[in-house]
Each structure stands twice: as structure tokens, then as C-alpha cells.
Amino acid sequence: MANQEWGIARALLRELVRTAPDSAVTNFVSQQVLQIPQPAPLTRLRMAFLRSFTLEPVVPLLRAEALLYGIELITQMGGFNAYAPELLNHNSQLYHFDADVVVLAIQTRDLLPQLWEGFADLTTVEVEAAELAALRSLSEWISAFRQHSHAPLVIHNFEVPAEPAFGVLDAQSTDGQIQSLQRFNRRLAALAAEHPSAYVLDYDGLVASFGRHRWHDERKWLTARMPVSAHAIPLLAKEYMRFVLPLLGRVAKALVVDLDNTLWGGVVADDGIDCLRLDAEYPAVAHLRLQRAILDLHARGVILAVASKNNPADALEVLETHPKMLLRPSHFAALRINWNDKVQSLREIASELNIGLDSIAFLDDSPVERLRVSVELPQVAIIELPSDPMDYADTLRSCPVFERLAISSEDRDRGRHYWEQRRRHEAMEATSTVGDYYRSLGTRLDIRGPSAQSLPRVAQLTQKTNQFNLTTRRYTEAEIAAFMTEASVFVYEAHVSDRFGDSGLVGVAIIRDAGSVCEIDTLLLSCRVIERTIETAVLSRIADDASDRGLTGVRGWFIPTTKNLPAADFYPNHGFTLVNTENDKSVWELDLRKSRVEWPTWIARGRLA
Amino acid sequence: MSANVLDDRVRRIVASSFNVPLGEVNTESSDDSLAQWDSLGQLVLILELEREFGLELSPEQGERLRSIVAITDMLSLRGL
């Protein structure tokens, strides 16, 4: 019940903050949120601001936004223009505050006064000297901060003036005022990249997107040190949230989308595929743009899924064949196209993708569906779409739950891996026997020794694999490299591909010869490829190699953990006999003079890239 | 807009700008009667009035808004 109240309250308060972001409303929201029983305790975040201008009016808005995500902000404002001593002095109030995140908000006119006003008086050499001096200061401050704090540091970049000193002439040279400041911002980005957990907030871009003239209130700057106009303040609060959420890991891993009137205009069951609104003309272009925004999230590593109330055949026909569709079935890791309640569909998708409901965001044009999900599943991030579809894409793009502060190649490939997994499941459902299923996968397995390039991945697999892992021994790269220099130790890598794609290096075995038997120190498989008899093939190879070396047995251990149940019956299932148990650890042996492990006929041996 | 409704909106904005309970703000309130009426609150108050009523106030105009009466008079003069 408390969950539901929180869901309704949050939906209403979010709408209030979106439509009327003034401090009366936000104070009200903050008080209300704190009074409602929460589904989970609030996360406290200590946020310090180092600044050269008045930021206090941003705080109530930021606090209300944060509360809607279950985050209670505790803020500290540094003194005006006191950022340098605060950062350099290890005894400053900044370091006593022990912030979880620190914002460094300096204006161009404060850090680079010559470049803001009086640019016309400077030579190119003087401009460069001013930039380098400012950059050196920033570098010193960041380094000092890193010595005293591990907190992430979010640095505002530097805005360019609305009216450069030389007017239109400014744009005719690469040494103009605007380009000089833009170059400075590029140098700042490079400087931040050199330091762990230092990030750039694109203040210049934020000001520009709102309009430089509208953003500024020069009179309030001169009288109250507040350069930001009343109407722009909510934007700054929202921009901070785009850092706060990823820094706390409050991000959506998956986006679940509706189809009718969301991905396309119209209802396919009523209008038919030929009458859907989806092309490059107004107003149908709104849906095409939304699809482009969704594709961009996919490239950022967000997993996509569909929850739609529809006839599966109708909807799939559009996804597969509509010439204007940008999103295709291959982009989606899970599909729930049926007449079930969306709450149930979302639960099923979470379980199929093996992620929590709190990692899911929900995109649906219907306010009724959104409210229902927000009430029943308050953990799900609801994307509150405006009424005009033309605004859908921008709303999605600015949604803070999709922000990432770093992106790995693994992130970029994630969507593809999930899609391949879905195709494998579908193949299993379509074939009648398990053997047929395995054969239908067309699996190819390459077992080989590690190379210098693959060592990090081998070590990472020993450190991260929990489910199919017989001994759960964790090794560093250096330890693996040391094994490879020992004559009695063999390290195997398993590379797997099938007709749906290349899964890459997904298994590791570490073998040690001891007398007349070989011992399996480590045998693990990534959960991407378990339940496909890859483990049988790897064991077969280990046993055959041991026979070739003249050994008479294979010995292995199963060390149970809370997570490796999938590996518990591995040895008995392959004809090993139990020879000993110590505590909960069991020792298993196979007599190579009497038996061997058969290589599964449906797995091809082969060399993979 | 009726005077009462306007009074209520202004009282609500003043209360939140200076972080005082709504009950402590009445039509007679001013910087003399409210201890919390400080310069930072004054800035927040001006920003809120600008946003709520779509105005732009010069520093001189903003500085004169030191009481509920001054605020409602200013708003009435602007036809609100």
C-alpha cells in the first residue's frame, strides 16, 4: 500500500515540478515527499558547490528533483570566488564537509576576465598566455582536489559572450573571441580526461540552447551576483541531475517502449500498416525522430524492449517490413506484444533480461498506462511525455536516467548480445528435441592458449564469473601470466560463435599436472553461453590432452558459493566419482584408463578470430 | 484577478522565498516584521515573482518590494 501511495504521489509531484518549477511548488514537493512512506530509504548525497556566482536559488529546485528519485540532497555552498583556497587547503570547509560530489562553477568573466571583456585590446600571444595561465590554475586545483578527495568533480565549462568584441568579424578568424574560448573548453575537456572522476558540464552549450540573451540577467548579476535569469534556473537544476543520477548509478539499463502512437502515429490494428503515420513529413516525422533518439540510446548501451497491447502479427509486420521504420526486431532484446496488462509485461521483461525493475524506463504515449505503471511498479522510471508528439524525441534525449559518464565497447555491443540471446531462446522453442536445438545453433568452439591481448579478458573472467564457476578462484593478469611460464600448468581459453553471432572469449580453464593426474584448478564459463554443452566440450579437450600427455586421471574440485549452483552437478554428470569431501568442498576424479569425456557432436571444432 | 487570490499567491511566494510557514505571513508582513526577510531571500523573491507573473523587474523595482503591500501594489499597477 505504501508503495502505491508513493507511486501516485510521485507521479503527481513530478508533473507539478515539470509544469510549474517555482520554489513555492518545489518546497511543497520536498515537504510532501519527505512525509510519504517511501518504498526504500532515501539515499543521502552530499553535494558541494564551489562557485563564482549566486547559485542558491538553484538548490530548492535541485532538491525537489532529487527527492523524486529517492535522493536526499545535503548541500554546501562555498564562499564567493573562494574556490581556489577551498580546493588547495586540505583543511578547508570543503574537505570537512566530505562531499560525495563537488561542482566547480566558475564564469568566464571570473576565470578569464581579459577574454570576456577587453578581448579587443589583446594580441594573439596575450590571448594564448591568458588561456595557458588559466589552464595551469585549473590543473593545480584539480590535482590538489584529487589529493584530498575521491569525490567526483563536475566542472562547468566556459561560456562565450553573446556579442563578441569584433561583431561578425570575429567568426572570420580562428583567433577570434568565440573560437579562442571554444579552444579553451576543448583544453579543459582534455585536462578533465587526465584526472579520474573529473567531468565537464557543458555550461556554454546549456546557455546556448536556451538562448544567450534570455539566459542572462545582467542587472541581477551586477546587483546580486546572480547572472542567471529566473526562467533559466530550472534548466541548471535539471543539468545537475544528469550528473547526479549516473554518479549514483541510478540509471536505466533498459528502455521498454510502446508501439501504437509512440513508435508510429496511429493504431495498427485499426488503421492498418499502410495508413500509419511514419515518414519525414510533419506531423508523422515526430515518431521517426523518436525512433532516432531511441536508436541513439541503443548505441549508448541501453537495452531495448517492447511492451505493446496489440495483435502480435500486426505489430511484427510493421517492425519487420514497414519501409520507414528505423527500429527493427533485431534492436529489441525482449518483445511483449499481447493483450496482457503492461505491469505484467514489464515484470516479465525484467525477468527475461535478468535485470531489476529499478533498471527499467518506460516510454508510452498513454498517460493512463504511465500512471498505472507508476502506481504498481514505483521502481520503474516513467518518461513523462508531453502532449505534442513533436516534443517526444527531445524529452527522451534529455531524460537523466539514460546518462552515462563513460561508455565501453561492451556497452556498445550489449544490445546485440541480448538480441542474439533472444534468437537462441526462440530457436529452442521452435525445435522439438534438445539435440535438434543444439544442432540448430551451429556452435563453433575454438579452444586455445592465451595471448598477450587476451590476458586482461582471461583475468576479468576469473574475477567476474560467478554462476558457472567450479572453484571461483580470482586471478589477476599478472598471476595468469605467471601460470603460463610454468611447464606443468596449462591455461585454456574457449572462444564461441554460432549462427546468431560471435560471443568471443567466454570460457577459461586452468590445469595443473600433479604426478599421474591433471588437476582442474579453474573451469568457468560466462553466463552468456551456459546450458549449451560448451562445458562438456572443454572438459573433453582437457581429458584428451591429459591422455595424450600419458596421464591416467583428471581431478577436479567443486567449491560451492551462494551463486555457483549451475555448476554443482558438473563432475557427477560427466562420469566423475566423488573421492573426498572437506567441509563443503568436494573432490572428484575420472579414471582415464577406463573412461573418457565425449565431445558433443553438435559443436564444431574450429579456429575463430 | 481578485485581490484575495492575488494576496494568497503573493503570500505563498513570500513564505517559500524566505522559508517561513505560510501561517506566519499575512497581508501586513514586511522586512520589518519578518526576521527571515534577508537579502538572499529578497533575490529569491524577485526571481519567483518574475517567473510566476512573467515579469522583468529592474534592480530598483526589486529593491522596493519590501512588503506584501508593496508587492501587490506593483502587481496591480501592471494590471495583474
Interface residues (C-beta under 8 A of the other chain):
Chain A: D22 S23 A24 N27 F28 T54 E56 P57 P60 R219 K220 L222 T223 A224 M226 S229 A230 H231 I233
Chain B: R12 I13 A15 S16 S17 N19 S39 L40 L43 V44 I46 L47 E48 E50 R51 E52 S58 P59 G62 E63
